[in-house]
Amino acid sequence: MSGGFPLYFPVDRTLTNRWNSSEHLYQASKYSPSVECISEESGSTITFIQKRIRNQASPRGAKMTQKCGEKRGVIRYEWDEIKVDVMTWVIELKLHANYHSEFGRSLMSSKGKDIVEVSKKDDFWGTKEVSPGVLIGHNHLGRVLTNVRNRASEIIKGNFSFPEGFLLTD
């Protein structure tokens, strides 16, 4: 969940196609543009969750903005089945737009190594350290990053695993 690496979908580098971070695009992909919900905190209606996620200044803001939709159960019905594919698509777009940045250089410098996400809470996207040096979890983010890195030359050319993407439109 890092900022400073905008990405574009569609990949044309125009302001209307710009997403502030991979977190923004990933979180927005959970919702149709017209979805709204009522915030538990304020009781007010939050309209157009996807647009509000996109307009957040930080990746954390994007994640927190979508929480009301998550709590209200208005996430797209097939989310659990497609979320790893969505993350793959988003990370591919991030690499495509940021190959020559710190993100791209860091990812490419890990060549030949497995990438493992260590988390204190999330054993789906990462792993949890259950005792010193012992990690338990699915490590889906690490696997996605490793696969994207291994396909970097194709991704840079615009050959994405999911060229149509997953962003819902009304």
TAWO-V329151 format. One record per residue. N is the residue number from 1. RES is the residue in one letter. OMEGA is omega in whole degrees, 0 to 359 (999 if undefined). NEAR is the number of other C-alpha atoms within 12 Angstrom. Layout:
N RES OMEGA NEAR
N RES OMEGA NEAR
This chain:
1 M 182 26
2 S 177 21
3 G 177 23
4 G 179 21
5 F 181 31
6 P 176 36
7 L 188 37
8 Y 171 33
9 F 349 36
10 P 191 26
11 V 175 31
12 D 183 16
13 R 176 17
14 T 181 14
15 L 181 14
16 T 179 16
17 N 186 20
18 R 172 24
19 W 185 41
20 N 179 34
21 S 176 39
22 S 178 41
23 E 178 38
24 H 183 45
25 L 179 47
26 Y 182 40
27 Q 180 44
28 A 181 46
29 S 179 40
30 K 192 40
31 Y 168 40
32 S 181 29
33 P 184 25
34 S 182 22
35 V 175 31
36 E 177 29
37 C 177 30
38 I 180 24
39 S 177 21
40 E 184 16
41 E 186 14
42 S 184 10
43 G 181 10
44 S 178 12
45 T 175 17
46 I 182 26
47 T 174 22
48 F 183 26
49 I 182 37
50 Q 180 39
51 K 180 30
52 R 176 32
53 I 182 40
54 R 184 38
55 N 179 25
56 Q 182 26
57 A 186 22
58 S 175 26
59 P 178 29
60 R 177 22
61 G 178 24
62 A 180 34
63 K 182 32
64 M 180 25
65 T 183 37
66 Q 184 42
67 K 181 30
68 C 178 32
69 G 177 33
70 E 181 26
71 K 182 17
72 R 177 19
73 G 180 19
74 V 174 25
75 I 179 30
76 R 191 27
77 Y 186 15
78 E 188 17
79 W 183 25
80 D 180 14
81 E 187 12
82 I 189 21
83 K 177 29
84 V 176 29
85 D 178 30
86 V 179 35
87 M 177 39
88 T 179 35
89 W 182 39
90 V 180 44
91 I 174 48
92 E 178 45
93 L 179 46
94 K 178 45
95 L 180 43
96 H 182 36
97 A 188 36
98 N 183 30
99 Y 184 30
100 H 180 17
101 S 176 18
102 E 179 18
103 F 181 29
104 G 180 28
105 R 181 16
106 S 179 18
107 L 182 31
108 M 180 27
109 S 179 18
110 S 183 20
111 K 177 19
112 G 181 12
113 K 172 16
114 D 176 22
115 I 181 27
116 V 175 26
117 E 177 28
118 V 184 25
119 S 175 22
120 K 186 16
121 K 193 15
122 D 178 19
123 D 172 22
124 F 180 23
125 W 182 28
126 G 176 25
127 T 175 27
128 K 176 23
129 E 183 20
130 V 172 15
131 S 184 9
132 P 178 8
133 G 181 10
134 V 182 11
135 L 178 20
136 I 177 24
137 G 183 24
138 H 178 21
139 N 181 26
140 H 179 29
141 L 177 32
142 G 179 30
143 R 178 27
144 V 180 33
145 L 179 38
146 T 180 28
147 N 178 33
148 V 178 37
149 R 182 34
150 N 178 24
151 R 188 25
152 A 184 33
153 S 177 19
154 E 182 19
155 I 180 30
156 I 178 24
157 K 180 16
158 G 178 26
159 N 185 20
160 F 177 30
161 S 182 25
162 F 187 23
163 P 180 20
164 E 179 19
165 G 185 27
166 F 182 30
167 L 181 34
168 L 173 24
169 T 178 18
170 D 999 10
